[in-house]
Amino acid sequence: MLKQELQTHLEEVIIPFWKGLRDYDCGGYYGYVGYDLKVDKKADKGCILNSRILWFFSNAYTLLGDASLLDEATHAYQFLRENCLDTQNGGIFWSIRHNGVAENTQKYTYNQAFAVYALSSYYEASKDEGALSLAFELFDLIEEKCTDKMGYREAFDEFFVEIENDQLSENDVIADKTMNTILHLMEAYTELYRVSTVTPARTKLKHKLEWLLSTIAEKVYNPDLRRLEVFFDAKMTPIIDLHSYGHDIEAAWLIDRAVEVLGNRSYFVRMTPIAAHLTDEIYKTAYKAQSVPYESVRGVVNETRTWWVQAEAVTGFFHAYKREPQRGEYLAAAEHIWEFIKQHIVDERYGGEWYNEVDKLGYPDPEMAIVDEWKCPYHNGRMCFEIISL
């Protein structure tokens, strides 16, 4: 029943909403929809948003086989290649003006990762060798420009001179390194490894994916607290007491996916218990009232119910149930959170999609946009793809 409901929701709500934001005049997709559902056609277009839209329509086509979805993906791909890519200095910009001109030319490793993720999925959908080539070019750029002896640096100007990491820091800290970037590099490299064929470049990619998994196990995962640490200094020492519930349940199933794609028994033995512990800890600590709050900072829980956290909780608990079918409570949690989403997160207004966030009683925040540089079809779309496919 859950699979059928999610397929219907995908086809009747999520896909039509994002198709409706296609910018036929200037390329890409409109970058902002307010709480009032009014589209700002002159808002900047975040490159993360565009990468995630490219990823979404590529996977929607691969799953459903509807040619119109591949057309949407191609539209997003052309905008990314022609407008978001810095052809002189390499890498993906942070944002583009509504008319396609670069606005914020800073480069973040996180942003490059999502472009790799999207291009990999577009290659699988379209078989466009240019997309695969560009994905590997960005992989090489990340490894050349964005690394140091301890791992991955975060933020750069247009010329890859390191700058303060303001976009991916929060809670009154500025982080030199983040779990978020490591997690999504792992995610992107997993997808690129999965869709590519055997080449020397793929072998290098394999080694980097293994390194990322090892780093999660050795530096990011806290075995005493059974959670991922979030923000780090330059030497990968945690700098704040923060438990990000959404990232942990997301990481659990993404770790399983990376291990599955690698096909390396030693990483299965090493990483699977970590994924299982992350899931169990979220179930015991954060899952309550048929939903999952945002995070805990220094022991204080932020009770906001954010759209992406709920989507990843459904995906993560459903994956965990498939991994451990004796844990029927995980399936029940996935089903109950979906009920919460339907009742409180899905925007039932004509032309709506999902609210950005609601309070613990389920009331939406009218200050939060329906679409912006972060609010996208990535988490909720992927929830549908994953459960339909399992």
C-alpha positions in Angstrom: 0.0 0.0 0.0 2.8 2.4 0.9 4.5 1.8 -2.5 1.3 2.5 -4.4 0.5 5.6 -2.5 4.0 7.0 -3.1 3.9 6.3 -6.8 0.6 8.1 -7.0 1.9 11.0 -5.0 5.0 11.2 -7.2 3.1 11.2 -10.4 0.2 13.4 -9.3 1.8 15.9 -7.0 5.7 16.1 -7.1 6.3 15.7 -10.8 3.6 18.1 -12.0 4.7 20.8 -9.5 8.3 20.8 -10.6 7.4 20.5 -14.3 5.4 23.8 -13.8 8.6 25.6 -12.7 10.4 25.2 -16.0 11.8 28.4 -17.4 11.3 28.3 -21.1 12.7 31.7 -21.7 16.0 31.8 -19.7 16.7 28.1 -19.1 16.7 26.0 -15.9 13.9 26.2 -13.4 12.5 29.2 -11.5 14.4 29.6 -8.2 11.8 30.8 -5.8 8.2 30.1 -4.9 6.9 31.9 -1.8 4.7 30.5 0.9 1.8 32.2 -1.0 2.7 29.9 -4.0 3.6 32.9 -6.1 6.6 32.3 -8.5 9.3 34.9 -8.5 10.5 34.6 -12.1 13.4 36.9 -11.5 14.8 35.2 -8.4 18.3 33.8 -8.5 18.6 30.2 -9.4 20.6 28.1 -7.0 23.0 25.7 -8.7 22.3 23.1 -6.0 18.6 23.5 -6.7 19.2 23.0 -10.4 21.5 20.0 -9.9 18.9 18.4 -7.7 16.2 19.0 -10.3 18.4 17.4 -12.9 18.9 14.4 -10.6 15.2 14.2 -9.9 13.9 14.2 -13.5 16.7 11.8 -14.6 15.7 9.3 -11.9 12.0 9.8 -12.6 12.6 8.9 -16.2 14.7 5.9 -15.4 12.0 4.6 -13.0 8.8 5.5 -15.0 10.0 5.6 -18.6 8.0 8.7 -19.5 9.8 10.6 -22.3 8.6 14.0 -21.0 10.7 13.4 -17.9 13.8 12.9 -19.9 13.0 16.1 -21.8 12.8 17.9 -18.4 16.1 16.4 -17.4 17.8 17.4 -20.6 16.5 21.0 -20.1 18.1 21.0 -16.6 21.3 19.4 -18.0 21.7 22.1 -20.6 21.3 24.9 -18.1 23.8 23.3 -15.7 26.4 22.8 -18.5 25.8 26.2 -20.2 25.2 28.4 -17.2 26.2 26.9 -13.9 29.6 25.6 -15.0 32.6 27.9 -14.9 34.3 27.1 -18.2 37.4 29.2 -17.4 38.3 28.1 -13.9 36.3 24.9 -13.5 33.6 23.9 -11.1 30.0 24.8 -10.5 29.0 28.3 -9.2 26.8 28.8 -6.2 24.0 30.7 -8.0 22.9 32.1 -11.3 20.7 35.2 -12.0 17.3 34.5 -13.4 18.6 35.3 -16.9 21.4 32.8 -16.8 24.4 35.1 -15.8 26.5 33.9 -12.9 25.6 35.7 -9.7 27.5 34.1 -6.7 30.7 32.7 -8.2 31.9 31.0 -5.1 32.5 27.3 -5.2 31.7 24.8 -2.5 32.8 21.2 -2.5 29.2 20.3 -1.5 27.9 21.9 -4.6 30.4 20.1 -6.9 29.3 16.8 -5.3 25.7 17.4 -6.2 26.6 18.2 -9.8 28.5 14.9 -9.9 25.5 13.1 -8.4 23.1 14.7 -10.9 25.3 14.1 -14.0 25.8 10.5 -13.1 22.0 9.9 -13.0 21.5 11.9 -16.2 24.0 9.7 -17.9 22.2 6.6 -16.8 18.9 8.1 -18.1 20.2 9.6 -21.4 23.4 7.7 -22.2 24.9 11.1 -23.0 28.7 10.5 -22.8 29.2 14.2 -22.4 27.4 14.1 -19.1 29.6 11.2 -17.8 32.7 13.0 -19.0 31.7 16.1 -17.2 31.0 14.1 -14.0 34.5 12.7 -14.1 36.0 16.2 -14.8 34.3 17.5 -11.7 35.5 14.5 -9.7 39.1 15.2 -10.8 38.6 18.9 -9.9 37.3 18.0 -6.4 40.3 15.8 -5.8 42.7 18.3 -7.1 41.3 21.6 -5.7 39.3 20.7 -2.7 41.4 18.4 -0.6 44.1 18.6 2.0 46.0 16.0 4.2 42.9 15.6 6.4 40.2 15.3 3.8 38.0 17.8 2.0 38.0 21.5 2.4 34.7 23.3 2.0 34.5 26.8 0.5 36.4 28.7 -2.3 36.2 31.8 -4.3 35.9 31.7 -8.1 39.6 30.8 -8.5 39.6 28.1 -5.8 41.2 30.2 -3.1 39.8 29.0 0.2 37.3 31.3 1.9 35.2 31.1 5.1 32.6 28.3 5.0 29.5 30.4 5.7 27.0 28.5 3.6 27.4 25.1 5.2 27.9 26.3 8.8 25.3 27.1 11.4 24.6 27.2 15.2 27.1 29.9 15.8 30.1 28.0 14.5 32.1 28.2 11.3 33.3 24.8 10.3 36.5 23.9 8.5 35.1 20.6 7.6 31.6 19.1 7.7 29.9 15.8 7.8 27.4 17.1 5.3 30.0 17.4 2.6 31.6 14.1 3.3 28.2 12.4 3.3 27.2 13.8 -0.1 30.6 13.2 -1.7 30.1 9.5 -0.7 26.6 9.6 -2.2 27.9 11.2 -5.4 30.9 9.0 -5.8 28.6 5.9 -5.2 26.4 7.0 -8.1 29.2 7.7 -10.4 30.9 4.4 -9.6 27.6 2.6 -10.2 26.9 4.0 -13.6 30.4 4.0 -15.1 32.4 1.2 -16.7 35.8 -0.1 -15.8 38.5 2.5 -16.5 41.6 3.8 -14.7 39.4 6.8 -13.6 36.9 4.5 -12.1 39.6 2.7 -10.2 40.7 6.0 -8.7 37.0 6.8 -7.9 36.8 3.4 -6.1 39.7 4.2 -3.9 38.3 7.6 -3.0 34.9 6.1 -2.1 36.6 3.6 0.1 38.5 6.5 1.7 35.3 8.3 2.4 33.7 5.3 4.0 36.8 4.8 6.2 36.7 8.5 7.2 33.1 8.1 8.2 34.0 5.1 10.3 37.1 6.6 11.9 36.5 10.3 12.2 32.8 11.2 11.7 31.0 8.3 13.5 31.0 8.6 17.3 30.6 5.0 18.6 29.9 6.1 22.2 26.9 8.3 21.2 26.0 6.2 18.1 25.7 9.3 15.9 27.6 11.2 13.3 29.4 14.4 14.4 28.5 17.3 12.2 31.0 20.2 12.3 34.8 19.9 12.6 37.9 22.0 12.8 40.7 21.6 10.2 42.0 18.5 11.9 38.6 16.8 12.0 38.0 17.4 15.7 34.3 18.0 16.5 33.5 21.6 17.5 29.9 21.4 18.7 27.6 19.0 20.5 25.0 18.5 17.7 22.9 15.5 16.8 21.5 15.9 13.3 18.6 13.4 13.2 17.8 13.7 9.5 21.4 13.3 8.4 21.9 10.2 10.6 18.9 8.4 9.2 19.9 9.5 5.7 23.5 8.4 6.2 22.5 5.0 7.4 20.9 3.9 4.2 23.4 5.8 2.0 26.2 3.9 3.7 24.4 0.6 2.9 24.0 1.7 -0.7 27.7 2.6 -1.0 28.8 -0.7 0.4 26.4 -2.6 -1.9 27.7 -0.8 -5.0 31.3 -1.3 -4.0 30.8 -5.0 -3.5 33.7 -5.2 -1.0 33.1 -7.7 1.8 35.4 -6.0 4.2 33.5 -2.7 3.9 30.2 -4.6 4.4 31.6 -6.0 7.7 32.9 -2.7 8.8 30.1 -0.3 7.8 26.9 -2.3 8.1 26.9 -2.2 12.0 27.4 1.5 11.9 24.4 2.0 9.6 22.4 -0.3 11.9 23.4 1.6 15.0 22.6 5.0 13.4 19.1 3.8 12.6 18.5 2.2 16.0 19.6 5.4 17.8 17.3 7.6 15.7 14.4 5.2 16.4 15.1 5.3 20.1 16.1 8.9 20.5 14.3 11.0 17.9 11.3 9.1 16.5 8.2 10.4 18.4 4.7 11.5 17.6 4.9 9.8 14.2 7.6 12.2 13.1 11.3 13.2 13.6 12.3 16.6 15.0 15.1 18.6 13.3 18.1 18.2 15.6 19.5 18.4 19.1 22.0 21.1 19.9 23.9 20.9 23.2 21.1 18.7 24.4 18.2 21.0 23.4 15.9 19.5 20.8 14.6 21.7 17.9 11.1 20.4 17.6 10.6 21.7 14.1 9.4 19.0 11.6 11.3 19.8 8.4 10.2 18.4 5.1 13.5 16.7 4.2 14.0 15.1 7.6 10.6 13.4 7.4 11.3 12.2 3.9 14.7 10.7 4.8 13.1 9.1 7.9 10.6 7.3 5.7 13.4 6.2 3.4 15.8 5.2 6.1 13.4 3.2 8.2 12.0 1.4 5.2 15.6 0.5 4.1 16.4 -0.6 7.6 13.4 -2.9 7.7 14.5 -4.5 4.4 17.9 -5.0 5.9 16.5 -6.3 9.2 13.0 -7.7 8.5 12.7 -8.8 12.1 12.5 -5.1 13.0 8.9 -4.7 12.2 8.9 -1.4 14.2 11.0 0.2 11.4 8.3 -0.5 8.8 5.6 0.8 11.2 7.7 4.0 11.7 8.1 4.5 8.0 4.3 4.1 7.5 3.5 6.4 10.5 5.8 9.2 9.3 4.3 9.0 5.8 0.9 9.5 7.5 2.3 12.6 9.3 3.6 13.9 6.0 0.3 13.5 4.3 -1.5 15.2 7.2 0.8 18.1 7.8 3.7 18.4 5.3 1.9 17.9 2.0 0.5 21.2 0.8 -3.1 20.5 -0.2 -3.6 24.0 -1.7 -4.1 24.1 -5.4 -0.7 24.2 -7.0 1.1 23.3 -3.9 3.7 20.6 -3.2 5.2 20.2 0.3 5.6 22.8 3.0 9.1 23.6 4.0 8.6 22.9 7.7 5.9 22.7 10.4 6.0 23.1 14.1 5.6 20.1 16.4 1.8 20.4 16.2 1.9 20.3 12.4 1.3 24.0 11.6 3.4 25.3 8.6 5.7 28.2 9.0 4.4 31.0 6.7 7.9 32.6 6.6 9.4 29.6 4.8 9.4 29.4 1.0 8.0 26.5 -0.9 11.0 26.6 -3.3 14.4 28.2 -2.7 18.0 27.3 -3.2 17.6 24.4 -0.7 13.9 23.4 -1.0 13.8 21.0 -4.0 12.4 17.6 -5.2 15.5 15.7 -4.0 14.5 14.2 -0.7 10.8 13.7 -1.2 11.3 12.5 -4.8 14.0 10.1 -3.7 11.7 8.8 -0.9 9.3 7.8 -3.6 11.9 6.4 -6.0 13.5 4.3 -3.3 10.4 2.7 -1.8 8.8 2.1 -5.2 11.9 0.3 -6.3 12.5 -1.8 -3.2 
